[in-house]
Amino acid sequence: MRRRDFLTFAGGLGAAWLAPTPVLAAARDLAGILPGGGGNYGNLLILIELKGGNDGLNTVIPYADAMYASLRPTIGIKREQVVQLDEHSGLHPEMRALLPMWQANELAIVQGVGYPQPNLSHFRSIEIWNTASRSDEYLRDGWLSRAFAEQAVPFGFDADGVIVGSAELGPLSGGARAVTLTNPAQFLRDASLASTNAAQVSNPALAHVLRVENDIVKAADGLRPRQGQYVLRTPMPQGAFGNVVKTALQVVAAADSPAGVPQPGRGVAVLRLTLNGFDTHQNQMGQQANLLRQLSQGMMALRAGLTELNRWQSTMIVTYAEFGRRPRENQSGGTDHGTVAPHFIAGGRVRGGLYGEAPRLDRLDGNGNLPFAVDFRDIYATVLQRWWGLNPQPVLGGAFKPLDVMRV
């Protein structure tokens, strides 16, 4: 039976499982760490995809640069409205909710994130980000799947990753034990239909399918609401992304004790959340303001909920998108596909501040785009090496420099 057959099979259950459970030969400690092998998956990674390509210049605003107002006479944010971070840069006014995180030095802003020879197609560019490939390279597996192939997530975890707010596997495609929770209740109902009798059949292919089913049942059991489970008190933002954040925190809480204490060796290594709607070719002002408000409130709700669950110190939040948008506004009150954007890294052990390079509006290329300053794979190398203790080179296929964003 081919892998695609497994995909189809699993998709019918409302979950996507791309590979059987990895078998670990070595002993594990309670933190889920293989001795001497890295893989500190007790450190949770939360990825937030800003789907559509967020406009970075109206997110982290170079308000002191006179060229900013010149390039954006209509959609530019007025200097007096900017939430100033220093004498040059500031946040969109609808991101004011993030100020406590910034002031606590727990929010790193990496400016100028992109890659060489960028592709401005939505489909191809997000494929490059998901697989961590070069722009002229086509890889099948997501970068997280390759990481988990190098160093498996311990068997006691409910899954390698859980995807909330999207049906796309993204960086978890091609091998990770991943669950898509577009509808958690439906997932739990469907998972109850899976059988658990793999040991009773002799056909290897059928036995493999049944083992995949067993994994789904195991994940569902780990995520299923149960009597005595810890109930979060943190209030959640209204709206679709607020529901995504709420589901993500429920997944974290499901692995905790009834007192809300993390249980070593349980849970998931990755949560991927999606906030849709950043493809703002027209009428960008209101649309992006609404999205940035949802993002900021969602990140602060994650911080509050994870603090309540005693997980803020062991969580890193990273945003990403397929590309940024052009510095010059278009004639429809929006912005077109561009090259670079700032991204956020947040967490209780993150060393806040501005990283990378502020936008050089005086150095636009022949197409009116900004040059990149930080390769997006440097951020992935930060996750792999600094957060999980893995060697990033075999996963990323090259040497990329982790960012110095972690507290010692």
Disulfide bonds with the S-S distance in Angstrom:
none
